[in-house]
Amino acid sequence: MKFDVLVLGAGMVGVSCALHLQQKGKSVALFDKGLPGEETSFGNAGIIQREAIEPYGFPRDFSTIFQTAFNSRLDVRYHFSALTSLIKPLATYYHNSSQKFYPKICKEYESIIARSIETHIPFIEQANVEHLVNNQGFMEVYRTQKALDTSVKAAERLQQHGVHHNVLNVKQIQTEEPALRENFVGAIHWTDPISIRNPGGLVKAYAKLFEQRGGHFYQGNALDLQQSATAEWEILDIKSDMIQAKEVVIALGPWSISLTKRFGYTPPLFVKRGYHMHFSNSGSVPLNKTVLDAERGYLVAPMEQGLRLATGAELAHLDAPSTPNQLDDAEQIARNVFPLGKRLDAEAWKGARPCMPDMKPVIGALPHTKGLWCAFGHGHQGFTLGPATGELLADIMVGDQPKIDPLPFSPSREFWNS
Ligand SMILES: Cc1cc2nc3c(=O)[nH]c(=O)nc-3n(C[C@H](O)[C@H](O)[C@H](O)COP(=O)(O)OP(=O)(O)OC[C@H]3O[C@@H](n4cnc5c(N)ncnc54)[C@H](O)[C@@H]3O)c2cc1C
């Protein structure tokens, strides 16, 4: 079985790369240890974040750093055992988040975020899954006037970049979301983002579209990839079928480095883990859209599976056992705000955002090894950026003029800005 391109990893990023390469006329095989969309791309909040043109920077104020150090914040927790390995990426992240470098990073990030909805919509239409789309934007609710004012200022800044919002008062919040039980001082309603009622379902629908268009899906271990005597790439799937390809895209999300390091490429990827749990709705009205309790740092999204409570970041080793105390703590607060009924999952879901310390994904040729390409490191917005990444990578691979400058995302870049 010979293909032009083998895409390793069938999360949102890998499936989107496969679809774009197929659109360029390439014969493509998609490869995963499981089924499409069952890892990080399954359990996220499902927001296609058109508003996220400023990626999450490392906090620079003393009070936040102090609270984080004591593990007393709800939005960020860490495992003490992971600190040694995190020192270098976090120091780089802190450095890049300074006012000297952050504005340039935002400008570069904006170039790809701006393509997010535009690149999702055709796939959503072609895959016939408009029923998964919630077009109502999403809402950040605020408990204090000070925090609201700061966020309104930031939202006004983003408006100059074509990102739209409404500021809501107490009464307007109640009209928009009668399911909320607590009185907030105000809210920002982002109107551009769309939300997906079943993120894993969307990835599966994209993968089905890929197969309907003649693409092939295989299961196996991506770490078995070998270079053949003819300098092509080959891998055995679980049925012992040999798959050969001239080029390979590594889109293994948080697991990507376990493969790239074999080829001498070890960018400083670290993970921010997150948890979710589904709940029944104990109230009489539905939650219309995703709501972020901004000053606490968790959100609740209306999903096909129920009300999905999703947490902020847990800095830990990728494979360390689950410690869902962040979820338990968020649930306690969320029960006063949202109509959370009974827990619907046997245990908390855990995923890991694949983060780079310069806050940008890694898209392009893997240095020094011909025929290997990177598409990973999308941090908080990989679900948003899958199709935009596929578009950029496919253009680079076939030599077409990319719609955005690929250099800021190059795997060969320095991750420590200077
Ligand atoms: C709680 C939470 C909320 C989030 N909310 C949002 C959001 O609202 N919007 C947004 O844009 N992003 C969100 N994210 C981030 C987003 O989910 C990720 O950035 C994105 O899913 C990464 O996609 P991916 O395709 O790179 O990785 P994945 O979806 O993890 O895909 C990687 C694939 O590689 C496969 N794989 C791994 N190892 C091997 C191997 N050895 N052999 C074969 N296959 C292998 C896996 O099975 C998997 O299918 C959130 C993340 C979390 C944790």
Ligand as a Chemical Component Dictionary entry (heavy atoms), coordinates in Angstrom:
data_LIG
# 
_chem_comp.id                   LIG 
_chem_comp.type                 NON-POLYMER 
_chem_comp.pdbx_formal_charge   0 
_chem_comp.three_letter_code    LIG 
# 
loop_
_chem_comp_atom.comp_id 
_chem_comp_atom.atom_id 
_chem_comp_atom.alt_atom_id 
_chem_comp_atom.type_symbol 
_chem_comp_atom.charge 
_chem_comp_atom.model_Cartn_x 
_chem_comp_atom.model_Cartn_y 
_chem_comp_atom.model_Cartn_z 
_chem_comp_atom.pdbx_ordinal 
LIG C1  C1  C 0 -9.917  20.749 29.017 1  
LIG C2  C2  C 0 -9.498  21.220 27.640 2  
LIG C3  C3  C 0 -10.274 22.160 26.975 3  
LIG C4  C4  C 0 -9.897  22.618 25.707 4  
LIG N1  N1  N 0 -10.727 23.474 25.025 5  
LIG C5  C5  C 0 -10.404 23.856 23.763 6  
LIG C6  C6  C 0 -11.284 24.678 23.004 7  
LIG O1  O1  O 0 -12.392 25.037 23.436 8  
LIG N2  N2  N 0 -10.906 25.079 21.754 9  
LIG C7  C7  C 0 -9.696  24.688 21.219 10 
LIG O2  O2  O 0 -9.373  25.090 20.104 11 
LIG N3  N3  N 0 -8.862  23.847 21.894 12 
LIG C8  C8  C 0 -9.186  23.430 23.142 13 
LIG N4  N4  N 0 -8.340  22.610 23.833 14 
LIG C9  C9  C 0 -7.058  22.226 23.213 15 
LIG C10 C10 C 0 -7.278  21.156 22.126 16 
LIG O3  O3  O 0 -8.100  20.129 22.614 17 
LIG C11 C11 C 0 -5.939  20.567 21.656 18 
LIG O4  O4  O 0 -5.035  21.612 21.328 19 
LIG C12 C12 C 0 -6.148  19.715 20.416 20 
LIG O5  O5  O 0 -7.127  18.732 20.646 21 
LIG C13 C13 C 0 -4.864  19.037 19.974 22 
LIG O6  O6  O 0 -5.194  18.289 18.810 23 
LIG P1  P1  P 0 -4.153  17.288 18.192 24 
LIG O7  O7  O 0 -4.766  16.710 16.973 25 
LIG O8  O8  O 0 -2.853  17.971 18.057 26 
LIG O9  O9  O 0 -3.954  16.174 19.335 27 
LIG P2  P2  P 0 -4.877  14.912 19.710 28 
LIG O10 O10 O 0 -6.299  15.220 19.563 29 
LIG O11 O11 O 0 -4.396  14.405 21.030 30 
LIG O12 O12 O 0 -4.489  13.866 18.588 31 
LIG C14 C14 C 0 -3.270  13.150 18.619 32 
LIG C15 C15 C 0 -3.555  11.757 18.103 33 
LIG O13 O13 O 0 -2.305  11.008 18.092 34 
LIG C16 C16 C 0 -2.602  9.682  18.439 35 
LIG N5  N5  N 0 -1.392  9.014  18.933 36 
LIG C17 C17 C 0 -0.633  9.375  19.998 37 
LIG N6  N6  N 0 0.409   8.518  20.124 38 
LIG C18 C18 C 0 0.306   7.614  19.119 39 
LIG C19 C19 C 0 1.079   6.493  18.721 40 
LIG N7  N7  N 0 2.189   6.117  19.365 41 
LIG N8  N8  N 0 0.683   5.800  17.647 42 
LIG C20 C20 C 0 -0.417  6.159  16.947 43 
LIG N9  N9  N 0 -1.195  7.204  17.282 44 
LIG C21 C21 C 0 -0.832  7.925  18.367 45 
LIG C22 C22 C 0 -3.674  9.794  19.505 46 
LIG O14 O14 O 0 -4.400  8.570  19.606 47 
LIG C23 C23 C 0 -4.516  10.971 19.008 48 
LIG O15 O15 O 0 -5.633  10.548 18.270 49 
LIG C24 C24 C 0 -8.699  22.140 25.106 50 
LIG C25 C25 C 0 -7.919  21.181 25.772 51 
LIG C26 C26 C 0 -8.311  20.710 27.016 52 
LIG C27 C27 C 0 -7.472  19.656 27.685 53 
# 
loop_
_chem_comp_bond.comp_id 
_chem_comp_bond.atom_id_1 
_chem_comp_bond.atom_id_2 
_chem_comp_bond.value_order 
_chem_comp_bond.pdbx_ordinal 
LIG C1  C2  SING 1  
LIG C2  C3  SING 2  
LIG C2  C26 DOUB 3  
LIG C3  C4  DOUB 4  
LIG C4  N1  SING 5  
LIG C4  C24 SING 6  
LIG N1  C5  DOUB 7  
LIG C5  C6  SING 8  
LIG C5  C8  SING 9  
LIG C6  O1  DOUB 10 
LIG C6  N2  SING 11 
LIG N2  C7  SING 12 
LIG C7  O2  DOUB 13 
LIG C7  N3  SING 14 
LIG N3  C8  DOUB 15 
LIG C8  N4  SING 16 
LIG N4  C9  SING 17 
LIG N4  C24 SING 18 
LIG C9  C10 SING 19 
LIG C10 O3  SING 20 
LIG C10 C11 SING 21 
LIG C11 O4  SING 22 
LIG C11 C12 SING 23 
LIG C12 O5  SING 24 
LIG C12 C13 SING 25 
LIG C13 O6  SING 26 
LIG O6  P1  SING 27 
LIG P1  O7  DOUB 28 
LIG P1  O8  SING 29 
LIG P1  O9  SING 30 
LIG O9  P2  SING 31 
LIG P2  O10 DOUB 32 
LIG P2  O11 SING 33 
LIG P2  O12 SING 34 
LIG O12 C14 SING 35 
LIG C14 C15 SING 36 
LIG C15 O13 SING 37 
LIG C15 C23 SING 38 
LIG O13 C16 SING 39 
LIG C16 N5  SING 40 
LIG C16 C22 SING 41 
LIG N5  C17 SING 42 
LIG N5  C21 SING 43 
LIG C17 N6  DOUB 44 
LIG N6  C18 SING 45 
LIG C18 C19 SING 46 
LIG C18 C21 DOUB 47 
LIG C19 N7  SING 48 
LIG C19 N8  DOUB 49 
LIG N8  C20 SING 50 
LIG C20 N9  DOUB 51 
LIG N9  C21 SING 52 
LIG C22 O14 SING 53 
LIG C22 C23 SING 54 
LIG C23 O15 SING 55 
LIG C24 C25 DOUB 56 
LIG C25 C26 SING 57 
LIG C26 C27 SING 58 
# 
